[in-house]
Structures are given as structure tokens and as C-alpha cells.
Amino acid sequence: SEPMKSSVISISNADNKPDGPRAVTPGSQVETSYSGSTATCRMPPFSNPLLGMAASRIACVKCGYTAAIRHFTFDNLSLAVPMANTTTIEACLGMYTVIDRLDDFKCRHCTLTATLHKTIADIGHHQAELRTVESESKRAKRHIAAISRLSDRQKELEKALAANPESPLKGVELVSPPPGVSTKQTMIARTPRILVLHLSRSIFTPSGDMIKNPARVRLQLLLDISPFTTTGHINTSASVPISGPQPLSIASRADAKRNNCLYRLSAVVVHAGSHHSGHFYAYRRVAGEDEKTEAPGTWFCISDHTVAEVTLDHVLNSGDAYMVFYERL
């Protein structure tokens, strides 16, 4: 049985619907129906402006099999911060959506293939033993019964490999092959109205102590997340991204806005101090009247009971951002 070949899955990329009566729990699965190589995702109505949807794929490098693309909702993205003096939000998002290598993942297709090979070998063993005994003996009947049972198992395994390797196989003892190399990637499949980014700064020293990553994260007023989103067509190949959106240098702001991928900074939560102690304060943008997309607005710093107006450059260069809030344009 040949492994599943690379294919393209078409996913609905309609605009977000108006707020519905039902809430969606972050991290919950999204109903997905498959027909051939096409997947249709049924999104429940959103009542939370923070909710978006992500697509996750695990693919086996050895056989090329890709399990069903998993979709799940989120209300924030926790991004690792690179170990550097300075970095950007794009670099953090790039780390979140990068193709990761998994060395200990057990591929379902490889598992069924190994089980099938063992089943065929067992059939051959019983057939060879059958030729050495009398046709009407009890041993012969036992071998014939085993061959019949194993032949049914062979057909069941071949059917699963051809149609759906994820289907349950009752009564079949699966052979566990050696762990192989697989890849995993997660991308944003549906953008939320408010994008909340948590910058995870906890790191471990060689001695095992947990400290705060002091990298200064450079913020920007406008953020185009097109390179980190799916395009509506999902690739199942293990060695390429789930989708291939246009890079920042090609995609225009108008295209990004039309595709619900252009965001404007609206608030920042900053942590000043070490991993074990410190102080939180926030920056908040207040919109002006009839403002344009690039309008910086008026910014305020809120620290306990103190409120002071600050410049946009002061906010963008604050450096120690802990949570960042972007509003979709």
C-alpha cells in the first residue's frame, strides 16, 4: 500500500460572521468534514472578539503520510522570544509558525504498514506449516483457522491504509515501528478581531534556574500577519509550509486589509523587573476622530493610579512588552 501523497485541501476563508449567541471555548476543536482531498470547516458563531482559529499539521517524513489537519480556536498566541539583544514581533511569530522536527512521533500509516507486513509474514508461516502436516489433522485445522483470521486482518489493514489510516481497528494488535522523523507546523487559519500576543520570556539557565529573557522586542503601529496565515489551500507535504502566503515585500497593505490580516497596535502590557519580581504597567491607545489607518492616535501610560500621555515612539521602543494587543483593520 502506497503512502498518502501530497495534496491540497481547500478551506473556507469567509469573513468573520457577526457576533452569535454561542460562546466558543479557546482550544476547542472545530468540526471538519472531509471529502476526498477537500476539507470543509464549520466554525461556530463567534461571540468573543479575541477568538481566532489555528491549523496544525503533523506529517511523516519517511512515508509522506499526513494526519487530518487539526483546527482549534485560540484567544491568544503565546510566542517564544528569541535570545537576542533586540528582536521584532515578526521574528516571534516566525518562531511560532516554523516547521518543527519531531524525532519521537509514531506515524499511524507506518504503524499500519508494519502491522500489515507482520500479518503477511504470519500467514506465510502458517501456510508453510500447513504443508508439513496431514490435511485432516487438528494441527492442520488450527493453521487453516489462523490463515483465515489473518487474511481477514490483512484485508482490514489494506482497506484502512487505502481509505483512512485513522479509522479504528477493533481486535487488531498493532505493531509499533521504530519512531521516525515527522514535522509539525501551526499557522493562523482565521484571524480574530483582536489579536492578543503573549511574549513568553521565561528561559532556563544551564544550571536549571528560570530567568527572564531580557530581549528588547521592537513593536510597530501596523502589523501584517499574512506570512503567518493559511491562504485557504493547505499543503500536506511534510517538507513545505501548510500554506505559502505572499511575503511582506510583495503583499500590499491593501491586500492584507482585504484578507483580514492587517492590524493596528491598540495596547501593550509591560513587565519591568526580573523573572521573580517586578511591576506591570500598560500603554493604551485612544483613537481620534476620522482618523486614517496610519494615524498614531493618542497614547497613555497607566501605572497603578498614575496616568500620563506618551508618544508613539516611546511605546514602540518600550522593549519589555509582556502582552501586545492588535486590533484588526
C-alpha positions in Angstrom: 0.0 0.0 0.0 1.4 3.4 -1.0 1.5 6.2 1.5 -0.8 9.1 1.1 0.5 11.6 -1.4 0.8 15.3 -1.0 -2.5 17.0 -1.7 -4.1 20.4 -1.4 -7.0 20.9 1.0 -9.4 23.8 0.3 -10.7 25.5 3.5 -13.4 28.2 3.6 -11.9 31.6 4.3 -15.0 33.6 4.6 -15.0 36.8 6.7 -16.0 36.5 10.3 -19.7 36.5 11.0 -21.4 38.9 13.3 -21.4 38.0 16.9 -23.6 34.9 17.5 -25.4 33.7 20.6 -22.9 30.9 21.4 -19.5 31.3 23.0 -16.6 29.2 21.9 -14.1 27.8 24.3 -10.5 28.6 23.4 -8.6 25.5 22.4 -11.8 23.6 21.4 -11.8 21.5 18.2 -13.5 22.8 15.1 -15.8 20.4 13.2 -14.2 19.4 10.0 -15.7 17.2 7.3 -13.6 15.6 4.6 -14.5 14.6 1.0 -11.5 13.3 -0.9 -8.8 15.9 -0.6 -11.2 18.7 0.4 -11.9 19.8 4.0 -14.9 21.9 5.0 -14.6 23.6 8.4 -17.7 24.6 10.2 -16.9 27.4 12.5 -19.4 28.1 15.3 -20.5 31.8 15.6 -18.0 33.9 17.4 -19.2 35.9 20.4 -15.7 36.8 21.6 -13.6 39.3 19.6 -10.4 37.6 20.9 -11.1 34.2 19.3 -9.4 33.1 16.2 -8.6 29.7 14.6 -5.3 27.9 14.0 -4.5 25.0 11.8 -2.0 22.4 12.9 -0.4 19.6 10.7 1.8 16.6 11.6 3.4 14.8 8.6 5.7 11.8 8.4 8.9 12.4 6.5 9.5 8.7 5.9 6.2 7.7 4.3 4.8 11.1 3.5 1.5 10.5 5.3 -0.3 13.5 6.9 -2.9 13.0 9.5 -6.1 15.1 9.2 -5.4 18.8 9.6 -6.4 19.8 13.2 -8.2 23.1 13.7 -8.6 24.7 17.1 -9.7 28.0 18.5 -7.5 30.4 20.5 -7.9 33.6 22.4 -4.2 34.5 22.5 -1.0 33.2 21.0 1.9 32.6 23.3 5.1 33.4 21.4 8.7 32.5 22.4 11.0 35.4 22.3 14.4 34.8 20.5 17.6 35.0 22.5 18.9 38.3 21.1 19.6 41.8 22.2 16.7 43.1 20.0 14.0 41.4 18.0 10.6 42.0 16.4 7.1 40.8 16.6 7.5 39.2 13.2 10.5 37.2 14.5 8.4 35.9 17.4 5.5 35.0 15.0 8.0 33.3 12.7 9.2 31.1 15.6 5.6 30.1 16.3 4.8 29.1 12.7 8.1 27.5 11.8 8.2 23.8 10.7 9.4 21.8 13.7 11.1 18.4 13.6 9.7 15.6 15.7 12.1 12.7 16.3 9.8 10.5 18.5 6.4 10.7 16.7 4.8 7.4 15.8 3.2 7.7 12.4 -0.2 5.9 12.1 0.5 5.0 8.4 3.9 3.5 9.3 2.3 1.6 12.2 -0.4 0.0 10.0 2.2 -0.8 7.3 4.4 -2.6 9.9 1.4 -4.5 11.2 0.4 -5.4 7.6 3.9 -6.8 6.9 3.9 -8.8 10.1 0.4 -10.2 9.2 1.5 -11.3 5.8 4.6 -12.9 7.3 2.4 -14.8 9.8 0.2 -16.0 7.0 3.2 -17.3 5.2 4.4 -19.1 8.3 1.1 -20.9 8.8 1.0 -21.8 5.1 4.4 -23.3 5.3 3.5 -25.2 8.5 0.3 -26.4 6.9 2.2 -28.1 4.1 4.1 -30.3 6.6 1.0 -31.8 8.4 -1.8 -34.1 7.4 -4.7 -32.2 5.8 -7.3 -33.6 8.2 -5.3 -33.3 11.5 -6.1 -31.0 14.3 -2.9 -29.0 13.6 -4.0 -28.5 10.0 -7.3 -27.2 11.2 -5.6 -24.8 13.6 -3.4 -23.5 10.8 -6.3 -23.1 8.4 -8.3 -21.1 11.0 -5.3 -18.9 11.7 -4.8 -18.2 8.0 -8.4 -17.3 7.6 -8.3 -15.0 10.6 -5.1 -13.3 9.5 -6.4 -13.0 5.9 -9.4 -11.0 7.2 -7.0 -8.9 9.2 -4.9 -8.3 6.1 -7.9 -7.1 4.2 -8.9 -4.8 7.0 -5.4 -3.3 7.2 -5.2 -2.8 3.4 -8.6 -1.1 3.4 -7.6 1.2 6.2 -4.3 2.1 4.5 -6.1 2.9 1.3 -9.1 4.8 2.7 -8.4 6.2 6.2 -5.5 5.1 8.3 -7.0 6.9 11.3 -10.1 4.6 11.4 -10.3 2.3 14.5 -9.3 -1.3 14.1 -11.1 -3.4 16.7 -9.2 -6.5 17.8 -6.1 -5.8 15.8 -2.9 -5.8 17.8 -0.8 -3.1 16.1 3.0 -3.4 15.6 4.9 -0.4 16.9 7.6 0.5 14.4 10.7 2.5 15.5 9.9 6.2 16.0 10.6 8.1 12.8 11.1 11.7 11.8 8.0 13.8 11.4 7.3 17.6 11.1 4.8 19.7 12.8 3.6 23.2 11.9 0.9 25.6 13.2 -0.4 28.6 11.3 -3.3 31.1 11.8 -6.3 29.9 9.8 -8.8 32.6 10.7 -7.8 35.9 12.2 -9.5 37.3 15.3 -10.8 40.9 15.5 -8.4 41.5 18.4 -5.1 39.7 18.2 -3.6 39.1 21.6 0.1 38.1 21.7 1.7 36.9 24.9 5.5 37.2 24.7 6.9 34.3 26.8 10.2 35.4 28.4 10.9 32.5 30.7 14.1 30.7 29.9 16.3 28.2 31.8 20.0 28.6 32.5 22.4 25.7 32.2 22.1 25.3 36.0 18.4 24.8 35.7 17.4 28.2 37.1 14.5 30.1 35.4 15.2 33.7 34.4 13.6 36.4 32.3 14.7 36.7 28.7 15.8 40.4 28.5 15.5 40.7 24.7 14.0 44.1 23.7 11.1 43.5 21.3 10.6 46.3 18.8 6.9 47.0 18.3 5.2 48.6 15.3 2.0 50.5 14.8 0.8 48.4 11.8 1.3 44.6 11.7 0.7 42.5 8.6 0.4 38.8 9.6 -0.2 37.5 6.1 3.1 35.4 6.1 1.8 33.6 9.2 -1.7 32.7 8.0 -3.0 30.0 5.7 -4.3 31.0 2.3 -7.3 28.7 2.2 -5.3 26.0 0.5 -3.4 23.6 2.8 -0.4 21.6 1.6 0.0 18.2 3.3 3.7 17.7 2.3 6.0 17.3 5.3 8.8 19.5 4.0 6.8 22.6 3.0 4.7 25.1 4.9 1.0 24.4 5.4 0.3 27.4 3.1 2.5 29.6 1.1 1.3 33.2 1.6 2.9 36.2 0.0 5.9 37.6 1.8 5.8 41.1 3.3 7.8 42.6 0.4 5.1 41.5 -2.1 1.8 41.7 -0.2 0.5 45.3 -0.1 -1.3 46.8 2.9 -4.5 46.9 0.9 -4.2 43.2 0.2 -3.5 42.5 3.9 -6.5 44.5 5.0 -8.8 42.8 2.4 -7.6 39.4 3.7 -8.2 40.4 7.3 -4.5 40.3 8.1 -3.7 44.0 8.8 -3.7 45.1 12.4 -3.0 48.3 14.3 -1.5 48.4 17.8 -4.0 49.3 20.5 -2.5 48.3 23.8 0.7 47.0 25.4 1.3 45.4 28.8 4.9 45.8 30.0 6.7 44.0 32.8 9.6 45.8 34.4 11.9 43.7 36.6 13.2 40.1 36.9 11.5 36.8 36.4 10.6 36.6 40.2 9.6 40.1 40.9 8.7 43.4 39.1 5.9 45.7 38.2 3.3 45.7 35.4 2.1 48.8 33.6 0.2 49.4 30.4 0.1 51.6 27.3 -3.3 52.3 25.8 -4.2 54.0 22.5 -7.1 56.4 22.3 -8.5 56.8 18.8 -9.0 60.2 17.3 -12.0 61.4 15.2 -12.0 60.5 11.4 -8.5 59.0 11.7 -6.6 57.3 8.9 -5.1 53.8 9.1 -1.6 55.1 9.9 -2.8 57.6 12.5 -0.9 57.0 15.7 -3.7 58.2 17.9 -3.1 59.4 21.4 -1.2 57.1 23.8 -1.3 57.0 27.6 0.8 55.1 30.1 -1.2 53.7 33.0 0.9 52.6 36.1 -1.2 51.9 39.2 -3.1 55.2 39.8 -0.8 57.3 37.6 -1.9 58.1 34.0 0.4 60.1 31.7 0.3 60.9 28.0 3.3 59.5 26.0 4.5 59.5 22.4 4.0 56.6 19.9 7.8 56.2 19.7 8.0 55.8 23.4 5.5 52.9 23.2 7.2 51.2 20.2 10.6 51.3 21.9 9.4 50.2 25.4 11.2 46.9 24.8 9.9 44.8 27.8 6.5 44.1 26.3 4.7 41.2 28.0 1.4 41.2 26.2 0.5 43.1 23.0 -3.0 43.8 21.7 -3.6 44.5 18.0 -6.9 45.5 16.5 -7.8 44.3 13.0 -8.4 47.0 10.5 
